[in-house]
Amino acid sequence: MSNRHDPVRKARVREREDRRTTLRVLLGRLDRLSAAEAALLLEYVHAEVDASDELRRRLIGLEQSSEQIHRRIRAAEDAIVEAEADRDRLAVYLTATRRELGGEVLWPDIPLAVRRLVADRAQTARDHPEEP
């Protein structure tokens, strides 16, 4: 928690500890409680139940948020694996294309070089048709 919430948090902790201390004393004297003490016991029990319920709701929310984050992380990891597989397939294709083009061709020149290669092959096929 941030420092600006520390005084609020510490005050809540003190209140909760005070209620629990009084609760333990009253429970120890359960058979000898006055009407005022019984009312105080009831008030503190309700406060503890409410605090417990609030904590439980917060924990459920945190668990849901945590699970959502884990799902997003798993999806991101899957996307990374897929992107790496695509990269590897493209690297094989690029290597084969460069080899076909006769050596090292820089990336910006590959599309033009491939178009020229295809055009040259088409021209070669027109110039030297296979005879049946």
C-alpha positions in Angstrom: 0.0 0.0 0.0 1.1 3.5 -0.6 2.3 5.7 2.2 -0.6 8.1 2.0 -2.9 5.3 3.0 -0.8 4.2 5.9 -2.5 6.4 8.6 -5.9 5.1 7.5 -4.7 1.5 7.4 -3.1 1.8 10.8 -6.2 3.3 12.3 -8.3 0.4 11.0 -5.8 -2.1 12.3 -5.9 -0.4 15.8 -9.7 -0.4 15.8 -9.8 -4.0 14.8 -7.3 -5.0 17.5 -9.2 -3.1 20.1 -12.5 -4.7 19.1 -10.9 -8.2 19.2 -9.3 -7.6 22.6 -12.6 -6.5 24.0 -14.3 -9.3 22.3 -12.0 -11.8 24.0 -12.6 -10.3 27.4 -16.4 -10.3 26.9 -16.4 -13.9 25.6 -14.3 -14.9 28.7 -17.1 -13.3 30.9 -20.0 -14.5 28.8 -21.9 -16.0 31.8 -21.5 -12.8 33.8 -22.2 -10.1 31.2 -24.5 -7.1 31.9 -27.0 -5.9 29.4 -24.6 -3.1 28.3 -21.7 -5.6 27.9 -23.9 -8.0 26.0 -24.9 -5.2 23.6 -21.2 -4.2 23.2 -20.4 -7.9 22.5 -23.1 -8.0 19.9 -21.9 -4.8 18.3 -18.3 -6.0 18.1 -19.3 -9.4 16.7 -21.3 -7.7 14.0 -18.3 -5.4 13.2 -16.0 -8.4 13.0 -18.4 -10.3 10.7 -18.7 -7.2 8.5 -15.0 -6.7 8.3 -14.5 -10.4 7.5 -17.1 -10.2 4.8 -15.5 -7.1 3.3 -12.1 -8.8 3.4 -13.6 -11.9 1.7 -15.1 -9.7 -1.1 -11.8 -8.0 -1.6 -9.9 -11.3 -1.8 -12.4 -12.6 -4.3 -11.9 -9.5 -6.4 -8.1 -9.8 -6.1 -8.2 -13.5 -7.1 -10.3 -12.7 -10.1 -8.0 -9.9 -11.1 -5.0 -12.1 -10.6 -6.5 -14.9 -12.7 -7.3 -12.3 -15.5 -3.7 -11.2 -15.4 -2.5 -14.8 -15.6 -4.8 -15.4 -18.6 -3.4 -12.3 -20.3 0.1 -13.4 -19.6 -0.6 -16.9 -21.0 -2.1 -15.4 -24.1 0.9 -13.1 -24.6 3.2 -16.0 -24.2 1.2 -18.0 -26.7 1.4 -15.0 -29.1 5.2 -14.8 -28.6 5.6 -18.5 -29.4 3.4 -18.1 -32.5 5.4 -15.0 -33.6 8.7 -16.9 -33.1 7.4 -19.8 -35.2 6.3 -17.3 -37.9 9.7 -15.7 -37.7 11.5 -19.0 -38.1 9.3 -20.0 -41.1 10.0 -16.6 -42.7 13.7 -17.0 -42.0 13.8 -20.3 -43.9 11.8 -18.7 -46.7 14.2 -15.7 -46.8 17.3 -17.9 -46.8 15.9 -19.9 -49.7 14.9 -16.7 -51.6 18.4 -15.2 -51.1 19.9 -18.5 -52.2 17.7 -18.5 -55.3 18.7 -14.9 -56.0 22.3 -15.9 -56.0 23.6 -14.7 -52.7 23.2 -12.0 -50.1 20.4 -9.6 -50.9 19.4 -7.0 -48.4 15.9 -7.0 -47.1 14.7 -3.9 -48.8 15.8 -5.3 -52.2 14.3 -8.7 -51.8 10.8 -7.9 -53.1 12.2 -6.2 -56.2 14.7 -9.0 -56.7 12.0 -11.6 -56.5 9.8 -9.8 -59.0 12.8 -9.6 -61.4 13.5 -13.3 -60.9 9.9 -14.2 -61.7 9.9 -11.9 -64.7 13.2 -13.4 -65.9 11.9 -16.9 -65.5 8.7 -16.0 -67.4 10.9 -14.4 -70.2 13.1 -17.5 -70.2 10.1 -19.7 -70.6 8.8 -17.6 -73.5 12.3 -17.6 -75.1 12.9 -21.3 -74.7 9.6 -23.1 -74.7 9.9 -26.8 -74.0 9.3 -28.9 -77.0 7.0 -31.9 -76.6 
